[in-house]
Amino acid sequence: MIKLWGQLLFLLAFCNAFPPPYFFRRIEEPAAWFFAGGMLLMLVGALTLLRIRYGLIAPGVKHVSVAANLMLGLFWVGLYWGLFYKFVRHPASFLGLFVVLSSAIVSVLHAYRRD
């Protein structure tokens, strides 16, 4: 389950990082921030996938991955809270919020469960 959310987060990163040339005619600050957001999503998705593979032998990876997922989730909630009036015009944008929050929740539940 956690692998699916890590892969979805990585896919969301590609969808966020590579369209700036289509949406922005020139490379300026908004395009750079859009691309940087995609790179951040890609980093957190990669950390999640690394935690799945190496979390048992490198516990630091687990803690960094969970913290990154939580901070990303908090950032997106704050972003949607502050800019809700913009996002409500494009309901499909809530899919990104759903993926990020689901990844954070599953990451925490999976990392610290007792087997």
Phi, psi and omega in degrees: 000314181295327179296321178300315181292325175296318178292321177295322177296320178295318178296318177300324179296316178298319179293336181267329188275329189259349176280351182310321177298334178283319184275331184242125184289329179234155177278104179228188185303313180300321179294321179294319179294321178299313179295318180298323176298319177295321178294323177296316177299320180295319179297315180293320176297319178294320176299321178297315180292324175295322179297322179297317185282318189240010185298328181285326182264345178227083185298336177297325178297320180298313183293319179294319180296314179296316179297318179296318178296318179294315180295321177296318177298316177297319178298315181293322177297316177297320178297314180290329177295312183286330183244029183304321182299332177278317184289332182293337177287340181232082186303334179296338180294339179290345175298320177299315178299318179299316181296315182295313180293321178296319178298318180295314182295312180294324178300313180293313181297320182285323185290324187245024177281158178256124179263000000 
